[in-house]
Amino acid sequence: MLIPMISILIPTINNTECLKLCLNYLERYTKTPYEILIYDNGCNQEASNFIRHLPHRSLKSSYNAGVSKAYNDLAAISSGEYLLLWDDDKLALPNWDVNILGLIEAEGDFGWKSLVEIWPYDTNPCSLHYDFGKSPSELQEDQLLTLVTSLNFPSKVSLSVSQLMTKKLFDAIGGYDEMYYPGFGSDPDIMWRSFCFLDKNPRNFLNANKSFYYHFTSSTTNRIFR
């Protein structure tokens, strides 16, 4: 039986410094009951050892199985009513969960809400452009946390690549399509299938406009896949 908890799903591959900071921010700023599930997606020995000694459940692949399989396999062992589809180079910011949970609860069994991305580039109208560093070693934490207290972003249709969705919706649409390997195209695909399942009603896809995260700009995909 699913319980009212957020299951945070994180695929990772040889990105230990980002993952350390990602987990630190989740643990500091998640107030809602939660669990963290990590997918070791073909990591080297050092990264695998780090993951194995974490206090979180994890799955391990001997090769890069792709993010779609990672999310699907983690979702299959998750316990929460809600799934946060996360990446190891993202930092959850204060009150991210408090601000989003009431919105998604109001959506019922098949809820979906996007968080608002803050990142170093001015290339996405669904994101906020602030450069507080492109890697953990460059992070300007004090400035970032100060900014978040005063941020305001309009409520609009926004299919961000970081979503909180009900486990029932994830299961109803069949999760991620593993044809998209190692992952490019998988986010637009799951968004489109969710959009169709929810009767193509844009109101179901208004963002959680006070839930923010900082993104180090695809530090894994740029380094490994492209």
Secondary structure as GFF3:
##gff-version 3
##sequence-region A 1 226
A	DSSP	beta_strand	3	12	.	.	.	ID=ss1
A	DSSP	alpha_helix	16	29	.	.	.	ID=ss2
A	DSSP	beta_strand	34	41	.	.	.	ID=ss3
A	DSSP	alpha_helix	45	52	.	.	.	ID=ss4
A	DSSP	beta_strand	57	61	.	.	.	ID=ss5
A	DSSP	alpha_helix	67	77	.	.	.	ID=ss6
A	DSSP	beta_strand	80	85	.	.	.	ID=ss7
A	DSSP	beta_strand	90	92	.	.	.	ID=ss8
A	DSSP	alpha_helix	96	105	.	.	.	ID=ss9
A	DSSP	three_ten_helix	108	110	.	.	.	ID=ss10
A	DSSP	beta_strand	112	114	.	.	.	ID=ss11
A	DSSP	beta_strand	116	119	.	.	.	ID=ss12
A	DSSP	beta_strand	127	129	.	.	.	ID=ss13
A	DSSP	three_ten_helix	136	138	.	.	.	ID=ss14
A	DSSP	alpha_helix	141	148	.	.	.	ID=ss15
A	DSSP	beta_strand	163	166	.	.	.	ID=ss16
A	DSSP	alpha_helix	167	172	.	.	.	ID=ss17
A	DSSP	alpha_helix	186	197	.	.	.	ID=ss18
A	DSSP	three_ten_helix	202	205	.	.	.	ID=ss19
A	DSSP	beta_strand	212	215	.	.	.	ID=ss20
A	DSSP	alpha_helix	219	224	.	.	.	ID=ss21
###
